[in-house]
Amino acid sequence: MKAFPHHYGVRAAASENSSVGLSAPGLMPLASAPPLEFEGPGDLWSPETLLVAAVSDCFILTFRAIARASNLRWTDLSCDTTGTVERIDSVTRFTAMDLDIHLAVPDAMDIDKAKRLIEKAERACLISNSLKTSARFRAEVTLGEAPLAA
């Protein structure tokens, strides 16, 4: 890892009636628009869905790094995240992030270790730690083999 501080630059640009073009050095551009709930088209990523995706993505990448450092073998990990937006005291904001985590490990002996590493990843997730709202993690670890290659 590079020394802190880290800096991440993103450019957002739009015209009056266009989607928002998001770009960053070295990355593919992405179009964004309001979600249906804010009278948008509902067919593009929105700031809301991008934030919820960032929470899920960060958890998985954090778990992957921790599992690798701890020599845990695993075959599949999914993270279904729901972000809740509410208006409280005249302020619209995310009030909850609920993560449903499903992890499969190939060896039954690793289930307890996997649960401990999930908890460690929950505590270490940069994005969820950076939010004003709390993240609630629910995890399930099962025994499973890697899917067969096609």
N, C-alpha and C positions, 0 to 999 in steps of 0.2 A: 504494500500500500504506500502511496505517496504521502509525504508529510502534509500536515494540515497547515493552513486552511486550504480547502478545496473550493473551486469556483466553477459554477455551471452556467453557461450563457445560452439563452434561448431568445430568438427573435419572433415576435408575433406581429403580423401585418394584415390589414384588411381595408376594404373600401366600405362605403356606407351599407351596401346590400350583399356583400360577399361573405363567404365563410372566412374564418381566420386561418391564415397560413402560418404554421409553426415550423421553425427551422432551427437547427443547431449545427455547428461545425462537425462534419463527418457523419451526419445522420440523414436518413431519408426524411423529406418534408412530410408534414402531417396536416390535414385539414381539421378544423374544429368549428363547432357551432353550438348554440344553446341546445339543451335537451328539450324534449317535448314539454316537460314540466314548466319550462320558462319560455314557451311558445316558439321553440326552435323546430327544425325539421325532424329531429330524432334519428337521423341516418348518418351522423358523424360523431366522432368522439367529441365530448364536451369537457369543459374544465372539471365538472363534477365526476364524469366517468374516468377521466385521466387521473384524478386524485385517488379514487377508489382503486384503480388499476395499479397506481404507484404503491399503495399499501400492500396489495397482494404480491406484486412483483418483488418488492423489497423483502417481504417475509421469506419468499422462496429462495431468493439469492442469498439472504443471510443464513437460512437453514443450510443451504448447500455448502457454504463456506465452513460453517461450524461442523457439519457432518463430515466433510472432507478432513478437517483438522483432527477430528475425533475418530477417524477410521470407521465410520458407520456406513455400511452398505445399505442402499435403499433402491427400490425399483420404480416407484411412482409417487408423486406428490402433487396434490391439487389444493387450491386455496380459493374458495368461493367467498367473496367479500361483499357485504351490503353496507353502503354508507347511507345514513339517515340524515336528511336536512330538515330542519325545523326553524320556525321564526319564534324567537323567545326574546321578550323585552325589546321589541322593534329591531332585532338583529337576526338576519338569516344566516345560519351557519350549520356546519355538520355537527350533530350532537352525538353521533355514535358511529363506530366502525365495528361491524361484527364479522369475524373471520371464521369460517368453517374449514378446517384443515383435515385432509385425508392423506395419510402416509402409509405406504406399503413397504415392508422390509422382507427380505428373503429368508431370514433366520429368526425363529421364535425367541431365541436367546437375546435378540437385539431389541425387543419391544420396549422394555423398561428404559434402556439406554436412549432409544429414539424419543420416548416421551420426555426425558430429561433434556435432550438436545432441542426439542421443539420449544420447551419452556425457556431455554437459553436464547434461542432465536427470537422469541417474543420480546424478551427484555432488551435485545440488541438491535432490533429493527429500527434503522435510522428514520424512516418516514413516519411510522406510527409514533415514535418518540418525539417527533417534531410537531405533531398536531396538538391543537388545544383540546380536542375531544379525546376521550379514552378509547382504546381499542380493546374489544373483548374477543379473546381467542378460545375456540372450542376445537379440540383435536381428537382424532381417532387414528390409532395405529393398528394396522392389520398385517397379517402374514400374506405375502403375495410374491409371485415370481415376476421377473421382467417379462414384458410382452414379447412374443416371438417376432423376429425381424421379418419384414415383408419381402 
